[in-house]
Every structure is written in C-alpha cells, then in structure tokens.
Amino acid sequence: MKIPGYPRVLLLCLASTTPLLGQVDAREIIRHAVAADERNWKIARNYTFLQRVELRRLDAQGRVKLSEVQTYDVTLQEGTPYRQLVQRDDRPLPATEEKREQVSLAKSIAERRQETAAERAKRLSAYQRRPDWQREAWHELPDAFEFRLAGEGRLDGHSVFIIEARPRQGYQARSRTAKLFRSLRGRFWVDQQDHQIVKVEAEVIDTISVGLFLVRVAKGSLGTLELTQVGDGVWLPDRLQVSASARLGLLKALRIEQTVHYSRYRSVPADARTIYPAEGRDARSAGLNQFAKAISP
C-alpha cells in the first residue's frame, strides 16, 4: 500500500523520535542538573526575599487544630542573611512586637560590625560554602537512585524532562544525609535548556528515623519544591509544600501541612551586601501593611 507523502513523513518522524527518547540517559540528565545547581547556588545566595510560612497542625482525623502564618523579610546584613519577622497571619505586627524585632535587627548588625577580621571571615566563609548536608547528599544523588525518563512536557513555559527516581538496590551511602535516600522515591522536572531542576516531588516510602529514634517521619509523607527563574537566569524557590506525619519520642504523634512561598526576590550587588533598616525596608513594610489592610475583614 502506498503511503501519501505527508503521513509518510509523519510516520518517519515518529519512528525516529521514539528511539531517541529511549536513548536519553536519565542519570546523565541528573548529573548535569547537579552541576547546574552548584553554579546556580553561587548566584542564588546573593538574593534577598520575603518568605511566607503557613503551618497547619492536624488531629488524627485530619481536622485542623492549629493554623498560623508568619512572614519574614530575609536580607543580607554585613554579608550574611538575617531573617526578620514582619507579619503574622498576613497582618502587621503589633507595635511592641515590631519594636522588638527592630531592636533584634539593630543588635545583630552591631554584633557583626564588632567582629574581628577572623570572626568575620569565618562567618562569611560558612555562608558562602554550601551546608555540608546539602553538598554531600546532592553529590551522591546521581548514584543513589535508579532513574527512568518518564516523558517530556512543559512547565511554566519551559520544556522539561520528567524523571522518576527509586532507591538503588545495594547502594552504600557515603554521607549521613544520603542514607535517607533509601527511604524516598521522587520525580524531577529538569529544564531541557539549562539543565536546572525546576520542580521535585519526594515521597517517604519507608519510615525515616532521626536522632536515635527521637523523631520518626512516617511512610506516605510528601514534599514538593517548585522553583522559578528570576534575574541573571538564576532559579530560586517559589513554593515548598510538605504534608507529613511524624512521631516524637515514643508517645507524641504529629501531623502537619506546611506551605512556604517565596517572593520579592532582589539581587544585592557585591559592594552593597548590607541592607540597613532605613534602606528599602520602609518601602517594603509599607507595601506589606497596605496588603494586610486590604485583606483584613
């Protein structure tokens, strides 16, 4: 049977594309993503932002026992971050609490200014170096899982690879944090152009014990992190969602849902790594207060 020209071309394209998808090495994609994230980290640490943390504690039947929202202004003071509470439940802080926060900020700046050269160098070095638990676990990620390319898609206008991950049988973790990988499975969305992980989902598939069984995170707990691209081509957290059940010690059970939203990212130039209360904070606080008034009953 003779196949007309256009359908024949289409069939040829499909026949050639399917093997190519199978030839894509999911583990190599993750290796490139780990390297891209290391480069991204060096730029991301120079940004200030707002962090809105919503926490809900649930009872055994899933009913909300406690709900609270706290918003923090994270700035760079004398070269390293300072996290200041600026709102509670999307409303401005009471005058006494706001004053207390301002006093704590001023005290922190004063203490940092009074450091010796050695103390300052140590503080800056600790911030510029990625935390050991992150660095060690991140470097082990490509070897600790079996990866499968589940498909391709679009996410916020970006072409992405979708990769599923399951613990690799027999893998011997080299770091304490990487030992947790055996209890997790995940799914990664990786940008096809710059190899950056733009979304990751993780599920606990076996109970995780932390601190000699003082804390046990239950099977079925879930976490999702979504990132967004801002200036300089850097990818920064947009939203973190966690739904977890845990047991503290032998008795107390805890069920929580937490959503952390990040916004108002602003890059701080290398020669201006200190933002003082009078610089920019008044404008940001005014905007927050205006928003709070608008949503208040």
C-alpha positions, 0 to 999 in steps of 0.5 A: 500500500502506498503511503501519501507523502505527508503521513509518510513523513509523519510516520518517519518522524515518529519512528525516529523520535521514539528511539531517541527518547529511549536513548536519553540517559536519565542519570546523565540528565541528573548529573548535569542538573547537579552541576547546574545547581552548584553554579546556580547556588553561587548566584542564588545566595546573593538574593534577598526575599520575603518568605511566607510560612503557613503551618497547619497542625492536624488531629488524627482525623485530619481536622485542623487544630492549629493554623498560623502564618508568619512572614519574614523579610530575609536580607543580607546584613554585613554579608550574611542573611538575617531573617526578620519577622514582619507579619503574622497571619498576613497582618502587621505586627503589633507595635511592641512586637515590631519594636522588638524585632527592630531592636533584634535587627539593630543588635545583630548588625552591631554584633557583626560590625564588632567582629574581628577580621577572623570572626568575620571571615569565618562567618562569611566563609560558612555562608558562602560554602554550601551546608555540608548536608546539602553538598554531600547528599546532592553529590551522591544523588546521581548514584543513589537512585535508579532513574527512568525518563518518564516523558517530556512536557512543559512547565511554566513555559519551559520544556522539561524532562520528567524523571522518576527516581527509586532507591538503588538496590545495594547502594552504600551511602557515603554521607549521613544525609544520603542514607535517607535516600533509601527511604524516598522515591521522587520525580524531577522536572529538569529544564531541557535548556539549562539543565536546572531542576525546576520542580521535585516531588519526594515521597517517604516510602519507608519510615525515616528515623532521626536522632536515635529514634527521637523523631520518626517521619512516617511512610506516605509523607510528601514534599514538593519544591517548585522553583522559578527563574528570576534575574541573571537566569538564576532559579530560586524557590517559589513554593515548598509544600510538605504534608507529613506525619511524624512521631516524637519520642515514643508517645507524641504523634504529629501531623502537619501541612506546611506551605512556604512561598517565596517572593520579592526576590532582589539581587544585592550587588557585591559592594552593597551586601548590607541592607540597613533598616532605613534602606528599602525596608520602609518601602517594603513594610509599607507595601506589606501593611497596605496588603494586610489592610486590604485583606483584613475583614 
